[in-house]
């Protein structure tokens, strides 16, 4: 491994440690520790690149979290970052020959659109040569040059390929204006957008062409990866989900490589100057609003160069980018008739939070199954009553075979407070209990809640209701934490661990997650029933929970059936609760429970065999399905 890799690796590790820690309390004690002595070589290497300040960042984590916890954080961050090295910018001679000889069913011509402005010669040559080296040959490279000198022109003219179409503009029109100029003299059937300092993988157009012929897609995007000097040093992989509208509104995860048909482009119009900096985000939102078929290729086909002034290196390098992105999302909401306010999550990332307008104050029925465990139930209900800002709620406790006298005494106390207690006399069946309670609920919205939860964020109901009110949303889930402030639930991923698993399980509460996915509202395949909101009419349309899933996978099954009916499932990190993880039900620690659990696994796999085989659309297939989520 070269020094650049070590630099990136240790910078990434120490930045992660810094996010998880407070100021160090006892430096001398740490300096005497075994861990300090063992890590001397690594500390010296880090100091070579960044100076001694990074050592203190690492030490602060050791002070707060201890050696074992710190090492877990290190390993997790190494996995997220170093995984980007599992790629290859080169292709074999055999693969190249096969791709170049491929006869496609269509004769699609790609117009690769690249606006130029004082592009550094080294970057310019690398970009042009990455296009010339494409295995699919039916392309044109349209270069609109707004540079204030002729250096770029002299370099471009050295390339004699007739497919390179260059025009020197009378003046610089900005990123949007230069892009529109390049598109104005293009002749292709599809546009492929390429920044002047980035590079395409040799198979990029070939892979896109394959998708166009197979599915007729009019909007295609691929995975991307950032590099510094050469694609061989690439890092920070962006493994993307398939098309997810809520995820896109929160973060332009689509970005590069984006390819779209000329017909689709004509429906949206050109790039708009007032969105410069996030002009591609604005365009992507407009294109996906009208696209008939959106397809994601989960391969690194775009190499994004990161340097001091590039957004790839640090969004904060161009602060106006964040505001332009916010405006792009705000206008998108107006076009699709969704009322909401858009705000950036912070000053360092172009990630956004949409607060949708809540219409009226509909009654929300909070349904809580219970068997004894009075202390847990009391903690749960008390937090709902004291913490919740939304007041038009009814709480329904579903009594199921409790035995302790204090349980029934507490029920009488609840009744005096106006909290409804109903009795389900049959044996425990999560699905049947909640279906039974839904029939007794008066609310327009149903919020299924475990008795071993505790509210953290006061607007938790509003944060879920704003999504549940939308006609395209079927279910909404919350961010759930273990008592030690690590993630218990960040959404559910299909196929991970054999059937399904919770996203970002065990990550620290404040961790941004992979590509900010613990900080943004997003579409996922499923959310846990431990805290799930849905509209009553939607729940009834799905015929409720399937009572064949007595304990496990009933929530995932419900979400899958809702998605099959065309509804979206949304996970929001802005509704936070603690979850003490199935205290009431207990572990699968008896032969009877294990037999039942295996039966539910078998039933789920049979019902959703096709979907399991295909893979979770919101979980990139490059991630492992074992050994933790978002691992490579």
C-alpha positions as CSV (number, residue, x, y, z in Angstrom):
1,X,0.0,0.0,0.0
2,X,1.3,3.5,-0.8
3,X,1.5,6.5,1.4
4,X,-1.6,8.1,-0.1
5,X,-3.7,5.1,1.0
6,X,-2.3,5.2,4.5
7,X,-3.0,8.9,4.6
8,X,-6.6,8.5,3.6
9,X,-7.1,5.5,5.8
10,X,-5.9,7.1,9.0
11,X,-7.5,10.5,8.3
12,X,-10.8,8.7,7.9
13,X,-10.3,6.7,11.1
14,X,-9.4,9.7,13.2
15,X,-12.3,11.8,11.8
16,X,-14.7,9.0,12.8
17,X,-13.2,8.8,16.3
18,X,-13.5,12.6,16.7
19,X,-17.2,12.5,15.9
20,X,-17.8,10.0,18.7
21,X,-15.9,11.7,21.5
22,X,-15.8,14.6,23.9
23,X,-12.7,16.3,25.3
24,X,-10.2,13.9,26.9
25,X,-10.1,13.9,30.7
26,X,-7.0,12.1,31.5
27,X,-4.2,12.1,29.0
28,X,-1.5,10.7,31.3
29,X,-3.5,7.6,32.1
30,X,-4.0,6.9,28.4
31,X,-0.3,7.5,27.7
32,X,0.6,4.7,30.1
33,X,-1.9,2.2,28.6
34,X,-1.0,-0.9,26.7
35,X,-3.0,0.4,23.7
36,X,-0.9,3.6,23.6
37,X,2.3,1.6,23.4
38,X,1.0,-0.9,20.8
39,X,-0.3,1.9,18.5
40,X,2.9,3.9,18.4
41,X,3.8,3.0,14.8
42,X,0.3,4.0,13.6
43,X,0.5,7.3,15.6
44,X,3.8,8.1,14.1
45,X,2.4,7.5,10.6
46,X,-0.6,9.7,11.2
47,X,1.6,12.4,12.7
48,X,3.6,12.4,9.5
49,X,0.6,13.5,7.5
50,X,-1.6,15.5,9.9
51,X,0.4,16.4,13.0
52,X,-0.2,15.7,16.6
53,X,-3.8,17.1,16.8
54,X,-5.2,13.9,15.3
55,X,-3.6,11.9,18.1
56,X,-5.7,13.8,20.6
57,X,-8.8,13.1,18.6
58,X,-8.2,9.4,18.8
59,X,-7.4,9.7,22.5
60,X,-10.7,11.3,23.2
61,X,-12.5,8.3,22.0
62,X,-10.3,6.0,24.1
63,X,-11.0,8.1,27.1
64,X,-14.8,8.0,26.7
65,X,-15.4,4.6,25.0
66,X,-12.5,2.4,26.0
67,X,-10.3,0.2,23.9
68,X,-12.9,-2.3,22.8
69,X,-15.5,0.3,21.7
70,X,-12.9,2.4,20.0
71,X,-11.6,-0.5,18.1
72,X,-15.1,-1.4,16.9
73,X,-15.4,2.2,15.6
74,X,-12.1,1.9,13.9
75,X,-13.0,-1.4,12.2
76,X,-16.4,-0.1,11.1
77,X,-14.9,3.0,9.5
78,X,-12.1,1.1,7.9
79,X,-14.8,-1.2,6.3
80,X,-16.8,1.7,5.0
81,X,-13.8,3.5,3.5
82,X,-11.3,0.9,2.5
83,X,-14.1,-1.0,0.7
84,X,-13.9,1.6,-2.0
85,X,-10.6,0.1,-3.1
86,X,-12.3,-3.1,-4.3
87,X,-12.7,-1.8,-7.8
88,X,-10.9,-1.8,-11.1
89,X,-10.6,1.0,-13.6
90,X,-9.0,-1.2,-16.1
91,X,-10.6,-4.1,-18.1
92,X,-9.0,-7.1,-19.6
93,X,-8.2,-7.3,-23.3
94,X,-10.7,-10.1,-23.6
95,X,-13.5,-8.1,-22.0
96,X,-12.6,-5.1,-24.2
97,X,-12.7,-7.2,-27.3
98,X,-16.0,-8.8,-26.4
99,X,-17.6,-5.5,-25.5
100,X,-16.4,-3.8,-28.7
101,X,-17.8,-6.6,-30.9
102,X,-21.2,-6.6,-29.1
103,X,-24.1,-6.1,-31.5
104,X,-26.9,-4.3,-29.8
105,X,-30.5,-4.3,-30.9
106,X,-30.5,-0.5,-31.1
107,X,-28.2,2.0,-32.7
108,X,-28.1,4.6,-29.9
109,X,-25.7,7.5,-30.1
110,X,-24.5,9.1,-26.9
111,X,-23.8,12.8,-26.6
112,X,-21.3,13.2,-23.8
113,X,-21.8,16.7,-22.5
114,X,-18.9,18.5,-20.9
115,X,-18.7,22.2,-20.1
116,X,-15.1,23.5,-19.9
117,X,-13.6,26.4,-18.0
118,X,-9.9,26.8,-17.5
119,X,-9.6,23.1,-17.0
120,X,-6.1,22.0,-15.7
121,X,-4.3,20.3,-18.7
122,X,-3.7,17.1,-16.8
123,X,-7.3,16.7,-15.8
124,X,-8.5,17.6,-19.3
125,X,-6.4,15.0,-21.0
126,X,-7.4,12.3,-18.5
127,X,-11.1,13.1,-19.1
128,X,-10.9,13.1,-22.9
129,X,-8.9,9.9,-23.0
130,X,-11.4,8.2,-20.7
131,X,-14.0,8.9,-23.4
132,X,-11.8,7.8,-26.3
133,X,-11.2,4.5,-24.4
134,X,-14.9,3.6,-24.2
135,X,-15.6,0.1,-25.5
136,X,-18.9,1.4,-27.0
137,X,-18.0,3.5,-29.9
138,X,-21.1,5.3,-31.0
139,X,-20.6,8.6,-29.1
140,X,-19.7,12.2,-29.5
141,X,-17.9,14.3,-26.9
142,X,-19.5,17.8,-26.9
143,X,-17.1,20.4,-25.4
144,X,-18.3,24.0,-24.8
145,X,-15.4,26.1,-23.6
146,X,-15.9,29.2,-21.6
147,X,-12.3,29.6,-20.6
148,X,-10.7,33.1,-20.5
149,X,-7.7,31.9,-22.6
150,X,-6.8,29.4,-25.4
151,X,-4.9,26.9,-23.3
152,X,-7.8,24.5,-23.2
153,X,-8.4,24.9,-26.9
154,X,-4.8,24.0,-27.9
155,X,-5.0,20.8,-25.9
156,X,-8.4,19.7,-27.3
157,X,-7.2,20.4,-30.9
158,X,-4.4,17.9,-30.3
159,X,-7.0,15.1,-30.4
160,X,-7.9,14.3,-34.0
161,X,-10.9,12.1,-33.3
162,X,-13.8,13.4,-35.4
163,X,-16.2,12.4,-32.6
164,X,-14.8,15.2,-30.4
165,X,-16.9,18.4,-31.1
166,X,-15.4,21.5,-29.6
167,X,-16.7,25.1,-29.6
168,X,-15.0,28.1,-28.0
169,X,-17.7,30.3,-26.4
170,X,-17.5,34.1,-26.8
171,X,-17.6,34.3,-23.0
172,X,-18.0,32.2,-20.0
173,X,-21.7,31.4,-19.4
174,X,-21.3,29.6,-16.1
175,X,-21.7,25.9,-15.5
176,X,-25.4,25.8,-16.6
177,X,-24.9,28.1,-19.6
178,X,-21.9,26.2,-20.8
179,X,-23.7,22.9,-20.4
180,X,-26.7,24.2,-22.4
181,X,-24.3,25.4,-25.1
182,X,-22.8,22.0,-25.4
183,X,-26.2,20.4,-25.6
184,X,-27.2,22.8,-28.3
185,X,-24.8,21.4,-30.9
186,X,-25.2,17.7,-29.8
187,X,-26.8,15.2,-32.1
188,X,-27.1,12.1,-29.9
189,X,-30.2,10.1,-28.8
190,X,-29.1,10.1,-25.1
191,X,-27.1,12.6,-23.1
192,X,-24.3,11.5,-20.7
193,X,-23.1,14.2,-18.3
194,X,-19.3,14.3,-17.6
195,X,-17.6,17.0,-15.6
196,X,-14.4,18.4,-17.1
197,X,-12.1,17.0,-14.4
198,X,-13.7,13.5,-14.0
199,X,-13.3,10.2,-15.8
200,X,-15.6,7.4,-17.2
201,X,-14.9,3.8,-16.7
202,X,-14.0,2.1,-20.1
203,X,-17.3,0.1,-19.9
204,X,-19.5,3.0,-18.9
205,X,-21.4,3.5,-22.2
206,X,-21.4,-0.2,-22.9
207,X,-23.2,-0.9,-19.6
208,X,-25.7,1.9,-20.2
209,X,-26.4,0.7,-23.7
210,X,-27.0,-2.8,-22.4
211,X,-29.7,-1.4,-20.0
212,X,-31.3,0.8,-22.7
213,X,-31.7,-2.2,-25.0
214,X,-33.0,-4.5,-22.2
215,X,-35.5,-2.2,-20.5
216,X,-35.9,0.9,-22.7
217,X,-35.0,3.1,-19.7
218,X,-35.1,6.8,-20.4
219,X,-33.1,7.7,-17.3
220,X,-30.1,5.7,-16.1
221,X,-27.6,6.3,-13.3
222,X,-24.6,4.4,-12.0
223,X,-22.6,4.0,-8.8
224,X,-19.6,6.3,-8.5
225,X,-16.3,6.5,-6.6
226,X,-14.0,9.4,-5.7
227,X,-10.3,9.5,-6.6
228,X,-7.5,12.0,-6.0
229,X,-4.7,11.6,-8.5
230,X,-5.5,8.4,-10.5
231,X,-8.5,6.1,-10.5
232,X,-6.3,3.4,-8.9
233,X,-6.2,5.4,-5.6
234,X,-10.0,5.7,-5.5
235,X,-11.7,5.9,-2.2
236,X,-15.1,6.8,-0.7
237,X,-17.4,4.5,-2.7
238,X,-21.0,5.7,-3.3
239,X,-23.0,2.5,-3.5
240,X,-26.5,3.8,-4.3
241,X,-30.0,2.5,-3.9
242,X,-32.4,2.1,-6.7
243,X,-34.7,5.1,-7.4
244,X,-36.0,6.4,-4.1
245,X,-37.9,9.7,-4.3
246,X,-37.7,10.6,-0.6
247,X,-34.0,9.7,-0.5
248,X,-33.4,11.9,-3.5
249,X,-35.2,14.9,-2.0
250,X,-32.9,14.6,1.0
251,X,-29.7,14.1,-0.9
252,X,-28.7,14.0,-4.5
253,X,-27.5,10.5,-4.3
254,X,-28.0,9.9,-8.0
255,X,-25.4,12.5,-9.1
256,X,-23.0,10.7,-11.5
257,X,-23.1,9.0,-13.9
258,X,-26.5,10.3,-15.2
259,X,-27.7,9.4,-18.7
260,X,-31.1,10.4,-20.1
261,X,-32.9,10.4,-23.4
262,X,-33.2,13.5,-25.6
263,X,-37.0,13.0,-25.6
264,X,-37.0,13.2,-21.8
265,X,-34.8,16.2,-21.9
266,X,-37.1,18.1,-24.2
267,X,-39.9,17.6,-21.6
268,X,-37.9,19.4,-18.9
269,X,-35.9,22.1,-20.7
270,X,-32.3,23.1,-20.1
271,X,-30.1,23.7,-17.1
272,X,-31.0,26.8,-15.0
273,X,-28.3,29.3,-14.1
274,X,-29.8,30.2,-10.8
275,X,-29.1,26.7,-9.6
276,X,-25.4,26.8,-10.5
277,X,-23.6,24.6,-8.1
278,X,-26.5,22.2,-7.8
279,X,-27.7,22.5,-11.4
280,X,-27.4,18.7,-11.8
281,X,-29.6,18.2,-8.7
282,X,-32.3,20.5,-10.1
283,X,-32.1,18.8,-13.4
284,X,-32.3,15.3,-11.9
285,X,-35.4,16.2,-9.9
286,X,-37.1,17.6,-13.0
287,X,-36.1,14.6,-15.1
288,X,-37.2,11.9,-12.6
289,X,-40.5,13.7,-12.2
290,X,-41.3,12.9,-15.9
291,X,-39.2,9.7,-16.6
292,X,-41.1,6.6,-17.6
293,X,-38.3,4.1,-16.7
294,X,-35.5,4.9,-14.2
295,X,-32.8,2.3,-14.0
296,X,-29.8,2.1,-11.6
297,X,-26.6,0.2,-12.6
298,X,-24.8,-0.8,-9.4
299,X,-21.3,-0.6,-10.8
300,X,-18.5,2.0,-10.5
301,X,-18.7,3.6,-13.9
302,X,-18.0,7.1,-12.9
303,X,-14.8,8.4,-11.3
304,X,-15.2,11.7,-9.5
305,X,-12.0,13.6,-9.0
306,X,-11.6,15.1,-5.5
307,X,-9.3,18.2,-5.1
308,X,-9.2,21.2,-2.9
309,X,-12.0,23.2,-4.6
310,X,-14.1,20.3,-5.8
311,X,-17.5,19.3,-4.3
312,X,-16.3,15.7,-4.4
313,X,-13.6,16.6,-1.9
314,X,-15.7,18.8,0.4
315,X,-19.1,20.4,-0.1
316,X,-18.1,23.2,2.2
317,X,-15.5,24.2,-0.4
318,X,-18.5,25.7,-2.3
319,X,-21.1,26.9,0.3
320,X,-23.5,28.2,-2.4
321,X,-24.0,24.6,-3.5
322,X,-26.0,23.8,-0.4
323,X,-28.4,26.8,-0.8
324,X,-28.9,26.0,-4.5
325,X,-29.7,22.4,-3.6
326,X,-32.3,23.6,-1.0
327,X,-34.0,25.8,-3.6
328,X,-34.0,22.9,-6.1
329,X,-35.9,20.7,-3.7
330,X,-38.3,23.5,-2.7
331,X,-39.3,24.1,-6.3
332,X,-39.5,20.3,-6.9
333,X,-42.1,20.1,-4.1
334,X,-44.2,22.9,-5.7
335,X,-44.2,21.2,-9.1
336,X,-45.5,17.9,-7.6
337,X,-48.0,19.6,-5.3
338,X,-46.4,18.7,-2.0
339,X,-46.4,21.4,0.6
340,X,-43.3,21.5,2.8
341,X,-40.3,23.5,4.0
342,X,-36.8,22.5,3.1
343,X,-33.7,23.2,5.2
344,X,-30.1,21.9,5.0
345,X,-29.1,19.4,7.7
346,X,-25.8,21.2,8.3
347,X,-23.3,23.5,6.7
348,X,-20.9,20.8,5.5
349,X,-23.2,18.5,3.4
350,X,-25.8,19.0,0.7
351,X,-28.3,17.0,2.6
352,X,-31.8,18.3,3.4
353,X,-34.7,17.9,5.7
354,X,-38.2,18.3,4.4
355,X,-40.9,19.2,6.8
356,X,-44.2,18.5,5.1
357,X,-47.3,20.4,6.0
358,X,-49.7,18.4,8.2
359,X,-53.3,18.9,7.2
360,X,-55.5,19.4,10.2
361,X,-55.1,17.5,13.4
362,X,-56.4,14.0,12.7
363,X,-56.7,11.5,15.6
364,X,-53.8,9.2,15.9
365,X,-54.5,5.9,17.7
366,X,-51.4,4.5,19.5
367,X,-51.8,0.8,19.9
368,X,-49.6,-0.9,22.6
369,X,-49.8,-4.7,23.2
370,X,-48.9,-5.7,26.8
371,X,-48.5,-8.7,29.1
372,X,-47.4,-7.7,32.6
373,X,-44.1,-5.7,32.5
374,X,-45.8,-2.8,34.2
375,X,-42.5,-0.9,34.7
376,X,-41.8,-0.9,30.9
377,X,-45.4,-0.1,30.0
378,X,-45.5,2.8,32.5
379,X,-42.3,4.2,31.2
380,X,-43.6,4.0,27.6
381,X,-47.0,5.6,28.3
382,X,-45.5,8.3,30.6
383,X,-43.0,9.3,27.8
384,X,-45.8,9.4,25.3
385,X,-48.0,11.7,27.5
386,X,-45.1,13.9,28.7
387,X,-42.9,14.2,25.7
388,X,-45.4,14.3,22.7
389,X,-46.1,17.6,21.2
390,X,-49.0,16.3,19.2
391,X,-52.1,16.0,21.5
392,X,-54.9,14.6,19.4
393,X,-54.1,11.0,20.3
394,X,-55.8,8.0,21.9
395,X,-53.8,5.3,23.6
396,X,-55.1,1.8,23.4
397,X,-53.4,-0.9,25.6
398,X,-54.1,-4.4,24.5
399,X,-54.0,-6.7,27.5
400,X,-52.9,-10.2,26.6
401,X,-52.8,-12.9,29.4
402,X,-51.2,-10.8,32.2
403,X,-50.9,-12.6,35.5
404,X,-49.6,-10.0,38.0
405,X,-52.1,-8.2,40.2
406,X,-50.1,-4.9,39.8
407,X,-50.7,-5.0,36.1
408,X,-54.4,-4.8,36.5
409,X,-54.1,-2.2,39.2
410,X,-52.1,-0.1,36.7
411,X,-54.8,-0.7,34.1
412,X,-57.4,0.9,36.4
413,X,-55.1,3.8,36.9
414,X,-54.8,4.2,33.1
415,X,-58.6,4.0,32.7
416,X,-59.0,6.9,35.1
417,X,-56.7,8.9,32.8
418,X,-58.9,8.1,29.8
419,X,-56.6,5.5,28.3
420,X,-58.5,2.6,26.8
421,X,-57.6,-0.9,27.9
422,X,-59.0,-3.8,25.8
423,X,-58.5,-7.5,26.3
424,X,-57.3,-10.1,23.7
425,X,-57.8,-13.4,25.4
426,X,-56.1,-15.8,22.9
427,X,-52.4,-16.8,23.1
428,X,-49.8,-14.2,22.0
429,X,-49.9,-13.4,18.3
430,X,-48.6,-10.0,17.5
431,X,-50.4,-9.7,14.2
432,X,-53.8,-10.9,15.6
433,X,-53.5,-8.6,18.7
434,X,-52.8,-5.5,16.6
435,X,-55.5,-6.4,14.0
436,X,-57.9,-6.8,16.9
437,X,-56.9,-3.4,18.4
438,X,-57.2,-1.6,15.0
439,X,-60.9,-2.5,14.9
440,X,-61.3,-0.8,18.3
441,X,-59.3,2.3,17.4
442,X,-61.1,5.5,16.4
443,X,-58.1,7.2,14.8
444,X,-57.6,8.0,11.1
445,X,-54.0,7.0,11.7
446,X,-52.7,3.9,13.5
447,X,-49.4,4.0,15.3
448,X,-48.3,0.5,16.4
449,X,-45.9,0.8,19.4
450,X,-44.1,-1.7,21.5
451,X,-44.5,-1.5,25.3
452,X,-40.7,-1.5,25.7
453,X,-40.2,1.8,24.0
454,X,-39.6,5.3,25.3
455,X,-40.1,8.6,23.4
456,X,-37.1,10.8,23.0
457,X,-38.0,13.5,20.4
458,X,-41.1,15.5,21.3
459,X,-42.3,16.0,17.7
460,X,-42.0,12.2,17.0
461,X,-45.7,11.9,16.0
462,X,-45.6,14.9,13.7
463,X,-42.4,13.6,12.0
464,X,-44.2,10.4,11.2
465,X,-47.6,11.8,10.4
466,X,-46.2,14.3,7.8
467,X,-45.2,11.3,5.7
468,X,-48.2,9.0,6.6
469,X,-50.6,11.8,5.3
470,X,-49.1,11.6,1.8
471,X,-51.2,9.5,-0.6
472,X,-48.1,7.7,-1.9
473,X,-46.8,6.5,1.5
474,X,-48.0,3.3,3.1
475,X,-45.9,3.0,6.3
476,X,-43.5,5.1,8.3
477,X,-40.9,4.0,10.8
478,X,-38.8,5.8,13.4
479,X,-35.2,5.7,14.5
480,X,-34.9,3.4,17.5
481,X,-32.0,3.3,19.9
482,X,-30.7,0.9,22.5
483,X,-30.3,2.3,26.0
484,X,-26.5,2.7,25.3
485,X,-27.3,5.2,22.5
486,X,-26.5,2.8,19.6
487,X,-28.8,2.1,16.7
488,X,-31.4,-0.6,17.2
489,X,-33.4,0.3,14.1
490,X,-32.5,2.4,11.1
491,X,-35.0,0.8,8.8
492,X,-35.2,-2.8,7.6
493,X,-33.1,-4.3,4.8
494,X,-34.4,-7.3,2.9
495,X,-32.3,-10.4,2.5
496,X,-29.6,-9.4,4.9
497,X,-28.8,-12.2,7.4
498,X,-30.9,-14.6,5.4
499,X,-34.3,-12.9,5.7
500,X,-34.1,-9.3,6.9
501,X,-32.0,-7.1,9.2
502,X,-32.1,-3.7,10.8
503,X,-30.0,-1.1,8.9
504,X,-27.0,0.4,10.7
505,X,-27.5,-1.9,13.7
506,X,-25.1,-1.0,16.5
507,X,-23.9,2.3,15.0
508,X,-23.5,5.2,17.4
509,X,-26.5,7.4,17.7
510,X,-24.8,10.5,16.1
511,X,-23.1,8.5,13.3
512,X,-24.2,9.8,9.9
513,X,-24.4,6.3,8.5
514,X,-23.3,5.2,5.1
515,X,-23.6,8.3,2.9
516,X,-25.7,10.2,5.5
517,X,-28.4,7.5,5.6
518,X,-28.8,7.8,9.4
519,X,-29.4,11.6,9.0
520,X,-32.0,11.8,6.3
521,X,-35.5,10.6,5.7
522,X,-35.5,7.9,3.0
523,X,-37.3,5.1,1.3
524,X,-36.7,1.6,2.5
525,X,-38.2,-1.8,1.9
526,X,-39.6,-2.1,5.4
527,X,-39.6,-0.6,8.9
528,X,-40.1,-2.3,12.3
529,X,-43.5,-2.7,13.8
530,X,-42.0,-1.6,17.1
531,X,-42.9,1.9,16.0
532,X,-44.9,2.0,12.8
533,X,-47.5,4.5,11.6
534,X,-49.9,3.9,8.7
535,X,-53.2,5.4,7.6
536,X,-56.2,3.3,8.6
537,X,-57.5,3.1,5.1
538,X,-54.2,1.8,3.8
539,X,-53.9,-0.7,6.6
540,X,-57.4,-2.0,5.9
541,X,-56.6,-2.2,2.1
542,X,-53.7,-4.4,3.0
543,X,-56.0,-6.5,5.3
544,X,-53.7,-5.7,8.2
545,X,-51.0,-7.9,9.6
546,X,-50.9,-11.5,8.4
547,X,-51.8,-13.6,11.4
548,X,-49.7,-16.5,10.1
549,X,-46.7,-14.5,11.3
550,X,-47.4,-14.6,15.0
551,X,-44.2,-13.0,16.2
552,X,-41.6,-12.5,13.6
553,X,-41.5,-10.8,10.1
554,X,-45.2,-9.6,10.3
555,X,-44.0,-6.0,10.0
556,X,-41.7,-6.7,7.1
557,X,-44.4,-8.7,5.4
558,X,-46.9,-5.9,5.8
559,X,-44.5,-3.4,4.3
560,X,-43.7,-5.7,1.4
561,X,-47.4,-6.1,0.7
562,X,-47.9,-2.3,0.8
563,X,-45.0,-1.8,-1.6
564,X,-46.5,-4.3,-3.9
565,X,-49.7,-2.2,-4.0
566,X,-47.6,0.8,-5.1
567,X,-47.0,2.5,-1.7
568,X,-43.7,3.8,-0.4
569,X,-42.2,3.0,2.9
570,X,-40.4,5.8,4.7
571,X,-37.8,5.8,7.5
572,X,-37.3,9.1,9.3
573,X,-34.4,9.7,11.7
574,X,-36.2,12.7,13.1
575,X,-38.6,10.6,15.2
576,X,-36.4,9.0,17.9
577,X,-37.3,6.5,20.6
578,X,-35.5,4.1,22.9
579,X,-36.3,0.5,22.4
580,X,-35.5,-2.1,25.0
581,X,-35.7,-4.9,22.4
582,X,-38.5,-7.3,23.0
583,X,-38.4,-7.5,26.8
584,X,-42.0,-8.4,27.0
585,X,-41.8,-11.3,24.6
586,X,-38.4,-12.6,25.6
587,X,-35.8,-14.5,23.5
588,X,-36.3,-17.5,21.2
589,X,-35.0,-19.8,23.9
590,X,-37.4,-22.7,24.0
591,X,-37.9,-25.5,21.5
592,X,-41.5,-24.4,20.8
593,X,-40.4,-20.8,20.1
594,X,-37.6,-22.0,17.9
595,X,-39.9,-24.2,15.9
596,X,-42.4,-21.4,15.5
597,X,-39.6,-19.0,14.4
598,X,-38.2,-21.4,11.8
599,X,-41.7,-21.9,10.5
600,X,-42.1,-18.1,10.0
601,X,-38.7,-17.9,8.3
602,X,-39.8,-20.6,5.9
603,X,-43.1,-19.0,5.3
604,X,-41.6,-15.6,4.6
605,X,-39.0,-17.0,2.2
606,X,-41.6,-18.9,0.3
607,X,-43.9,-15.9,0.0
608,X,-41.2,-13.5,-1.0
609,X,-38.8,-15.8,-2.8
610,X,-38.7,-13.7,-6.0
611,X,-38.0,-10.5,-4.1
612,X,-35.3,-12.2,-1.9
613,X,-33.6,-13.5,-5.0
614,X,-33.7,-10.2,-6.8
615,X,-32.4,-8.3,-3.7
616,X,-33.5,-5.3,-1.8
617,X,-33.8,-2.3,-4.2
618,X,-32.8,0.1,-1.5
619,X,-29.7,-1.9,-0.5
620,X,-26.9,-1.9,-3.1
621,X,-25.9,-5.5,-4.1
622,X,-22.2,-4.7,-3.6
623,X,-22.8,-4.8,0.1
624,X,-22.5,-8.1,2.0
625,X,-25.6,-9.8,3.2
626,X,-23.8,-11.1,6.3
627,X,-21.6,-9.6,8.9
628,X,-23.4,-6.4,9.5
629,X,-25.2,-3.9,7.3
630,X,-23.4,-1.6,4.8
631,X,-20.3,-3.8,5.0
632,X,-18.3,-4.5,1.9
